[in-house]
Amino acid sequence: MVIANLALAVSGGISGSYLISKTLIHYDSLEKLVSNDGVVAMGLGGLASVWLCIRTIGELAGKP
């Protein structure tokens, strides 16, 4: 079960990092499609995924 949780946390962190990088790379074109608030929300969603990944890995590292 620990391995499955670790794999889910890592994949969530990778997808969050990917979302952040694509948001930054395509900022101009995204801003034309959605408002500035939408772009900020996308970046914050990616940041939340990375934060959850780090927190979950920290919790799993503390388990025996």
Secondary structure as UniProt FT lines:
FT   HELIX           2..25
FT   HELIX           27..33
FT   HELIX           36..62
//
